[in-house]
Amino acid sequence: MKTLPRTALVALAVCLAACGAAESPAAAEPPAAKPAAKSTPAPAVKTTDASGPKVGDKIGETAADRAAARAKKAAERAAETKKKDAELAAKGIKRIGWEDLMPEGEEERLAQMYQAQMAMLYSGAGIAEGSAADTMVQVGTFNTVKELNGKKIRIPGYTVPFEYGADAQIKEFLLVPYFGACIHSPPPPPNQTIFIMADKPIKMNDLAQAVWIEGTIYTQTQESDLADAAYTIKLTSIEEYTY
């Protein structure tokens, strides 16, 4: 067999080594693996408590709760009124309302008088400014309930003093069933207006505050520039009316 020279063998070995390094991937370092993409976890599904609030539910008391609260408050007020009436009765005082000042049939008579007044005002004839017709007219009668004369009573109402001022001390004033009467609106009927007489001067702090009046009532007529009254009360006490 023919042998190659030593130099040729060396050259062949170098060539084979170089070719093997270039062609064999096993000899090279394997490439780094790409990191796996992070997956976003699915949001947790919240379970709804069947006994919890629902969409549209209102926060706070239910209609039944509010009705029960109103009924309770009304019952407490009725019990308090009954207790107060018993205390008044023990002192010979009777609590009355404004309707108790009207004799039988008076409401019908008053309605007819108001209808006649409205018919006159809207009859088409003009009213001259400053004339007698251009004033607040007190419609009604002086008819009274005779049985009330000389009785000790308690009645709520609004005060209408004859004089005003921060330091006004008054001993006489009117008591009316609604706020603003005789000042911002026509006076009530005479038998719905009470003339109050006090022995000691009273300071009126708030005319918009309703009051309780206690005293002896008389079927005694009083006339004033503000309004005429079919009843007079001699005052014994006055206190704030709480709603």
ROPATI-696684 format. One record per residue (C-alpha): x, y negated, z; residue in three letters. Coordinates in nm, 4 decimals. Each point is the difference from the previous one (the first is absolute). Example, Ala and Ser with C-alpha at 12.3 -4.5 7.8 and 13.67 -1.06 7.14 Angstrom:
BEGIN
((1.2300, 0.4500, 0.7800), "ALA") ((0.1370, -0.3440, -0.0660), "SER") 
REM end
This chain:
BEGIN
((0.0000, 0.0000, 0.0000), "MET") ((0.1238, -0.3373, -0.0919), "LYS") ((0.0455, -0.2345, 0.2955), "THR") ((-0.0283, -0.3802, 0.0020), "LEU") ((0.2852, -0.2096, 0.1082), "PRO") ((-0.0027, -0.1212, 0.3617), "ARG") ((-0.0637, -0.3594, -0.1036), "THR") ((-0.2992, 0.1056, -0.2054), "ALA") ((-0.1471, 0.1903, 0.2911), "LEU") ((0.0308, -0.3028, 0.2267), "VAL") ((-0.1692, -0.2222, -0.2560), "ALA") ((-0.2821, 0.2491, -0.0442), "LEU") ((-0.0598, 0.0223, 0.3752), "ALA") ((-0.0215, -0.3765, 0.0317), "VAL") ((-0.2463, -0.0187, -0.2883), "CYS") ((-0.2228, 0.2717, 0.1436), "LEU") ((0.0002, -0.1636, 0.3420), "ALA") ((-0.0960, -0.3375, -0.1433), "ALA") ((-0.2763, 0.1469, -0.2132), "CYS") ((-0.1413, 0.1997, 0.2922), "GLY") ((-0.0120, -0.3042, 0.2269), "ALA") ((-0.1910, -0.1956, -0.2593), "ALA") ((-0.2476, 0.2725, -0.0911), "GLU") ((-0.0711, 0.1699, 0.3343), "SER") ((-0.2578, -0.1851, 0.2191), "PRO") ((0.0707, 0.2371, 0.2843), "ALA") ((0.3320, -0.1650, 0.0645), "ALA") ((-0.1585, -0.3471, 0.0332), "ALA") ((-0.1728, -0.1225, 0.3183), "GLU") ((-0.3780, 0.0408, -0.0331), "PRO") ((-0.1957, -0.3297, -0.0207), "PRO") ((-0.1763, -0.1190, 0.3149), "ALA") ((-0.3662, 0.0937, 0.0109), "ALA") ((-0.2493, -0.2904, -0.0214), "LYS") ((-0.1903, -0.0566, 0.3249), "PRO") ((-0.3610, 0.1083, -0.0161), "ALA") ((-0.2493, -0.2869, -0.0258), "ALA") ((-0.1683, -0.0789, 0.3309), "LYS") ((-0.3693, 0.0664, -0.0115), "SER") ((-0.2421, -0.2442, 0.1767), "THR") ((-0.2159, 0.1852, 0.2498), "PRO") ((-0.3743, -0.0265, -0.0599), "ALA") ((-0.1779, -0.2298, 0.2498), "PRO") ((-0.1647, 0.1758, 0.2847), "ALA") ((-0.3773, 0.0223, -0.0346), "VAL") ((-0.1747, -0.1556, 0.2988), "LYS") ((-0.2950, 0.1845, 0.1298), "THR") ((-0.3025, -0.2058, 0.1037), "THR") ((-0.1499, 0.0579, 0.3386), "ASP") ((-0.3669, 0.0762, -0.0604), "ALA") ((-0.0877, -0.1700, 0.3280), "SER") ((0.1938, -0.3221, -0.0800), "GLY") ((-0.1217, -0.3227, -0.1663), "PRO") ((-0.1237, 0.0081, -0.3570), "LYS") ((0.0307, -0.2513, -0.2819), "VAL") ((-0.2501, -0.2791, 0.0604), "GLY") ((-0.0251, 0.0560, 0.3740), "ASP") ((-0.0050, -0.3222, 0.2043), "LYS") ((0.2198, -0.0496, 0.2998), "ILE") ((-0.1816, -0.0546, 0.3275), "GLY") ((-0.3456, 0.0753, 0.1267), "GLU") ((-0.2607, 0.1760, -0.2047), "THR") ((-0.3463, -0.1418, -0.0594), "ALA") ((-0.1330, 0.2312, 0.2704), "ALA") ((0.2643, -0.1277, 0.2432), "ASP") ((-0.0905, -0.3621, -0.0719), "ARG") ((-0.3714, 0.0691, 0.0378), "ALA") ((0.0651, 0.1740, 0.3303), "ALA") ((0.2118, -0.2942, 0.1195), "ALA") ((-0.2762, -0.2464, -0.0913), "ARG") ((-0.2610, 0.2122, 0.1749), "ALA") ((0.2189, 0.0203, 0.3090), "LYS") ((0.0561, -0.3746, 0.0034), "LYS") ((-0.3730, -0.0672, -0.0434), "ALA") ((-0.0785, 0.2375, 0.2855), "ALA") ((0.2550, -0.1728, 0.2231), "GLU") ((-0.1442, -0.3417, -0.0897), "ARG") ((-0.3548, 0.1208, 0.0713), "ALA") ((0.1094, 0.1411, 0.3352), "ALA") ((0.1747, -0.3255, 0.0879), "GLU") ((-0.3080, -0.2028, -0.0995), "THR") ((-0.2238, 0.2249, 0.2086), "LYS") ((0.2294, -0.0410, 0.2992), "LYS") ((0.0078, -0.3781, -0.0461), "LYS") ((-0.3793, -0.0168, -0.0301), "ASP") ((-0.0318, 0.1937, 0.3254), "ALA") ((0.2338, -0.2475, 0.1710), "GLU") ((-0.2001, -0.2925, -0.1395), "LEU") ((-0.3300, 0.1562, 0.1054), "ALA") ((0.1346, 0.0344, 0.3546), "ALA") ((0.0488, -0.3792, -0.0024), "LYS") ((-0.3403, -0.0653, -0.1568), "GLY") ((0.1475, -0.0907, -0.3416), "ILE") ((-0.1304, 0.1352, -0.3310), "LYS") ((0.2072, 0.0192, -0.3188), "ARG") ((-0.2018, -0.1250, -0.2976), "ILE") ((0.0548, -0.0586, -0.3725), "GLY") ((-0.1037, -0.2890, -0.2199), "TRP") ((-0.2948, 0.1965, -0.1341), "GLU") ((-0.1402, 0.0035, 0.3551), "ASP") ((-0.0448, -0.3780, -0.0199), "LEU") ((-0.2455, 0.0327, -0.2892), "MET") ((-0.3685, 0.0395, 0.0894), "PRO") ((-0.2112, 0.2526, -0.1839), "GLU") ((-0.0578, -0.0901, -0.3649), "GLY") ((0.2657, -0.2726, 0.0034), "GLU") ((0.2251, 0.1684, -0.2571), "GLU") ((-0.2813, 0.0048, -0.2560), "GLU") ((-0.0831, -0.3652, 0.0674), "ARG") ((0.3663, -0.0929, -0.0321), "LEU") ((0.0327, 0.1836, -0.3318), "ALA") ((-0.2969, -0.1929, -0.1402), "GLN") ((0.1510, -0.3297, 0.1147), "MET") ((0.3317, 0.0810, -0.1686), "TYR") ((-0.1786, 0.0906, -0.3231), "GLN") ((-0.1837, -0.3310, 0.0038), "ALA") ((0.3266, -0.1831, 0.0670), "GLN") ((0.1754, 0.1715, -0.2918), "MET") ((-0.2929, -0.0689, -0.2314), "ALA") ((0.0211, -0.3707, 0.0847), "MET") ((0.3767, -0.0141, -0.0528), "LEU") ((-0.0194, 0.1723, -0.3391), "TYR") ((-0.3157, -0.1693, -0.1236), "SER") ((0.2008, -0.1893, -0.2631), "GLY") ((-0.0036, -0.3377, 0.1691), "ALA") ((0.3448, -0.1444, 0.0680), "GLY") ((0.1267, -0.0741, 0.3496), "ILE") ((0.1636, -0.3376, 0.0485), "ALA") ((0.3301, 0.0103, 0.1810), "GLU") ((-0.0305, -0.1378, 0.3519), "GLY") ((-0.3803, 0.0222, 0.0011), "SER") ((-0.2031, 0.1737, 0.2693), "ALA") ((-0.0245, 0.3050, -0.2238), "ALA") ((0.3807, 0.0131, -0.0327), "ASP") ((0.0493, 0.1333, 0.3518), "THR") ((0.0106, 0.3358, 0.1746), "MET") ((-0.3593, 0.0732, 0.0941), "VAL") ((-0.0824, 0.2072, 0.3059), "GLN") ((-0.2802, 0.2319, -0.1029), "VAL") ((-0.2065, 0.1824, 0.2604), "GLY") ((-0.2246, -0.0494, 0.2991), "THR") ((0.0193, -0.0557, 0.3750), "PHE") ((-0.2026, 0.3142, 0.0718), "ASN") ((0.1537, 0.1875, 0.2931), "THR") ((-0.0407, 0.3199, 0.1995), "VAL") ((-0.1655, -0.1296, 0.3161), "LYS") ((0.0951, 0.3097, 0.2010), "GLU") ((0.3668, -0.1008, -0.0195), "LEU") ((-0.0550, -0.3270, 0.1859), "ASN") ((0.2012, -0.0012, 0.3237), "GLY") ((0.1718, 0.3353, -0.0663), "LYS") ((0.3688, 0.0676, 0.0566), "LYS") ((0.1444, 0.1172, -0.3304), "ILE") ((0.3238, 0.0790, -0.1829), "ARG") ((0.0290, -0.0741, -0.3730), "ILE") ((0.2873, -0.0243, -0.2513), "PRO") ((0.0476, -0.2867, -0.2431), "GLY") ((0.2169, -0.2811, -0.1337), "TYR") ((0.0458, -0.3367, 0.1656), "THR") ((-0.0686, -0.3344, -0.1691), "VAL") ((0.1240, -0.2877, 0.2174), "PRO") ((-0.1214, -0.3569, -0.0355), "PHE") ((0.3534, -0.1369, 0.0309), "GLU") ((0.3374, 0.1261, -0.1200), "TYR") ((0.3617, -0.0459, 0.0944), "GLY") ((0.2994, 0.1841, 0.1436), "ALA") ((-0.0922, -0.1096, 0.3516), "ASP") ((-0.3766, -0.0162, -0.0414), "ALA") ((-0.1807, 0.1087, 0.3165), "GLN") ((-0.3658, 0.0657, -0.0681), "ILE") ((-0.2997, 0.0743, 0.2194), "LYS") ((-0.2592, 0.0268, -0.2775), "GLU") ((0.0146, 0.1867, -0.3293), "PHE") ((-0.2077, 0.2125, -0.2358), "LEU") ((0.0094, 0.3779, -0.0294), "LEU") ((-0.0812, 0.1424, -0.3451), "VAL") ((-0.0103, 0.3542, -0.1451), "PRO") ((0.2603, -0.0480, -0.2766), "TYR") ((0.3232, -0.1908, -0.0493), "PHE") ((-0.0108, -0.3373, -0.1770), "GLY") ((-0.3656, -0.0722, 0.0738), "ALA") ((-0.0851, -0.3708, 0.0361), "CYS") ((0.3439, -0.0933, -0.1392), "ILE") ((0.0722, 0.1843, -0.3272), "HIS") ((-0.3517, 0.1258, -0.0701), "SER") ((-0.3625, -0.0886, 0.0820), "PRO") ((-0.0970, 0.0465, 0.3649), "PRO") ((-0.1861, 0.3137, 0.1048), "PRO") ((-0.3676, -0.0333, 0.0923), "PRO") ((-0.0659, -0.1750, 0.3340), "PRO") ((-0.0963, 0.3310, 0.1617), "ASN") ((0.3352, 0.1395, -0.1156), "GLN") ((0.1926, -0.2886, 0.1557), "THR") ((0.0723, -0.0276, 0.3732), "ILE") ((0.0974, -0.3140, 0.1888), "PHE") ((0.2589, 0.0879, 0.2673), "ILE") ((0.0439, -0.2051, 0.3171), "MET") ((0.3008, 0.0616, 0.2275), "ALA") ((0.0605, -0.1367, 0.3490), "ASP") ((0.3769, -0.0140, -0.0532), "LYS") ((0.1808, -0.1249, -0.3117), "PRO") ((0.1226, 0.2683, -0.2409), "ILE") ((0.2946, -0.0234, -0.2378), "LYS") ((-0.0769, 0.1516, -0.3404), "MET") ((0.3250, 0.1456, -0.1357), "ASN") ((-0.1271, 0.1912, -0.3031), "ASP") ((-0.3373, -0.0696, -0.1598), "LEU") ((0.0413, 0.3031, -0.2285), "ALA") ((0.0099, 0.2289, 0.3027), "GLN") ((-0.3349, 0.1542, 0.0913), "ALA") ((-0.0926, -0.0119, 0.3681), "VAL") ((-0.2322, 0.1604, 0.2495), "TRP") ((-0.2289, -0.2455, 0.1797), "ILE") ((-0.1644, 0.0807, 0.3316), "GLU") ((-0.2535, -0.2215, 0.1689), "GLY") ((-0.3653, -0.0770, 0.0560), "THR") ((-0.2014, -0.0620, -0.3159), "ILE") ((-0.2926, -0.2430, -0.0254), "TYR") ((-0.2513, -0.0637, -0.2764), "THR") ((0.0979, -0.3643, 0.0101), "GLN") ((0.0455, -0.2048, -0.3176), "THR") ((0.3141, -0.2075, -0.0549), "GLN") ((0.0693, -0.2325, -0.2926), "GLU") ((0.3417, -0.1083, -0.1296), "SER") ((0.1629, -0.1460, -0.3104), "ASP") ((0.1344, 0.3452, -0.0941), "LEU") ((-0.3143, 0.2073, 0.0471), "ALA") ((-0.3093, 0.0407, 0.2143), "ASP") ((-0.0239, 0.2889, 0.2436), "ALA") ((-0.3114, 0.1793, 0.1246), "ALA") ((0.1884, 0.1604, 0.2916), "TYR") ((0.2251, -0.1321, 0.2744), "THR") ((0.2413, 0.2034, 0.2112), "ILE") ((0.1503, -0.1115, 0.3270), "LYS") ((0.3439, 0.1552, -0.0216), "LEU") ((0.1465, 0.2174, 0.2755), "THR") ((0.2888, 0.1650, -0.1941), "SER") ((0.1622, 0.0116, -0.3423), "ILE") ((0.2507, 0.2577, -0.1259), "GLU") ((0.1591, 0.1147, -0.3246), "GLU") ((-0.2006, 0.2411, -0.2113), "TYR") ((0.2102, 0.3001, -0.0984), "THR") ((-0.0918, 0.1922, -0.3139), "TYR") 
REM end
